[in-house]
Amino acid sequence: MGVIDVQVGKSLDRFLNDLRTRTHEPGFVPFAIELPGTGPLTVGDDPRVVLRLASTSAVRHLLNPTLDRLGKAYVEGDIEIEGDIDDVVALGEQIAGGDPAIDRRVAPGLWARRHSKRADRNAIHYHYDV
């Protein structure tokens, strides 16, 4: 638990204020963040997703977010999420700053999944040593 460090608090304010400037964008998912011992910090009207942080130290997951870090924070119990799954996924992309449609155009090779029996066999052998 504990109190948020002043510098971390300022970083969180900048992060939230940046997102607040984007609430007019199409598809923006309004959300709230709940920290222990505080009221909700809302971004947008009528939040559809709530991010409940288990401790003030969990703020670190939001300050340099990627979908991987956000997912790891959820799996490890640092962040609880309440909301419709479609809104949750859209919010993850919104917070992480990614637009999957743009990402696919910029780096199509990263998104293309080309399979061959040989490549799949090598991947299975590498991961499972069989």
C-alpha positions in Angstrom: 0.0 0.0 0.0 1.6 3.3 1.0 1.6 6.8 -0.3 2.5 7.6 -3.9 5.9 9.2 -4.3 5.6 12.8 -5.4 7.4 12.2 -8.7 5.3 9.1 -9.5 2.2 11.2 -8.7 3.2 13.9 -11.1 3.9 11.2 -13.8 0.5 9.7 -13.2 -1.1 13.1 -13.5 0.6 13.7 -16.8 -0.4 10.3 -18.0 -4.1 10.8 -17.1 -4.1 14.4 -18.5 -2.7 13.2 -21.8 -5.5 10.6 -22.0 -8.1 13.2 -21.0 -7.2 15.2 -24.1 -8.2 12.2 -26.2 -11.7 11.6 -24.8 -13.2 13.1 -28.0 -11.6 10.6 -30.3 -13.9 7.9 -31.9 -13.8 4.7 -29.9 -12.3 6.2 -26.8 -13.2 4.1 -23.7 -13.9 6.1 -20.6 -12.3 4.5 -17.5 -11.5 5.0 -13.9 -8.5 4.1 -11.8 -8.9 3.2 -8.2 -5.9 3.4 -5.8 -6.0 2.2 -2.2 -7.3 4.9 0.1 -8.4 7.3 -2.6 -11.5 8.0 -4.7 -11.6 7.0 -8.4 -9.5 8.9 -10.9 -11.8 9.2 -14.0 -10.9 9.8 -17.6 -14.0 10.6 -19.6 -17.6 10.5 -18.6 -19.4 7.4 -17.3 -16.4 5.0 -17.1 -17.0 1.7 -18.7 -13.9 0.1 -17.3 -12.4 0.3 -13.8 -8.7 -0.5 -13.1 -8.3 -1.3 -9.4 -4.7 -1.1 -8.3 -3.8 -3.5 -5.5 -1.2 -1.0 -4.2 0.3 2.4 -4.9 3.4 0.7 -6.3 1.2 -0.8 -9.1 1.1 2.7 -10.6 4.4 1.8 -12.3 2.5 -0.5 -14.7 0.6 2.5 -16.1 3.6 4.9 -16.4 5.3 3.0 -19.3 2.5 0.8 -20.5 2.6 -1.9 -23.1 -0.1 -4.6 -23.6 2.5 -7.1 -22.3 3.1 -5.1 -19.1 -0.6 -4.5 -18.5 -1.4 -8.2 -19.0 1.4 -9.2 -16.7 0.2 -6.8 -14.0 -3.3 -8.3 -14.3 -2.0 -11.9 -14.1 0.2 -11.1 -11.1 -2.7 -9.5 -9.3 -1.3 -5.9 -9.3 -4.3 -4.7 -11.3 -7.9 -5.9 -11.1 -10.1 -5.0 -14.1 -13.9 -4.6 -14.1 -15.7 -4.1 -17.4 -16.9 -5.6 -20.7 -14.1 -7.6 -22.4 -14.3 -5.6 -25.6 -14.0 -2.3 -23.6 -11.1 -3.8 -21.6 -9.2 -4.8 -24.8 -9.8 -1.4 -26.4 -8.7 0.3 -23.2 -5.5 -1.7 -23.1 -4.7 -0.6 -26.7 -5.7 3.0 -25.8 -3.5 3.1 -22.7 -0.5 1.4 -24.4 -0.8 3.9 -27.2 -1.1 1.3 -29.9 -3.5 1.3 -32.8 -3.4 -2.2 -34.2 -4.6 -1.1 -37.6 -1.7 1.3 -37.9 0.8 -1.1 -36.4 -0.1 -3.7 -39.1 0.5 -1.2 -41.9 3.8 0.0 -40.5 5.2 -3.4 -39.7 3.3 -6.0 -41.6 6.0 -8.6 -41.2 5.5 -8.6 -37.5 1.8 -9.4 -37.8 2.0 -11.9 -40.7 2.1 -15.5 -39.4 3.6 -17.7 -42.1 3.6 -21.3 -41.3 5.3 -24.2 -42.9 5.6 -27.8 -41.5 9.3 -27.3 -41.2 9.1 -24.0 -39.3 6.3 -25.4 -37.0 8.3 -28.5 -36.4 11.4 -26.4 -35.5 9.4 -24.2 -33.1 7.9 -27.3 -31.4 11.3 -28.9 -31.0 12.8 -25.7 -29.6 10.0 -25.1 -27.1 9.3 -28.6 -26.0 12.5 -30.5 -26.8 10.8 -33.4 -28.5 
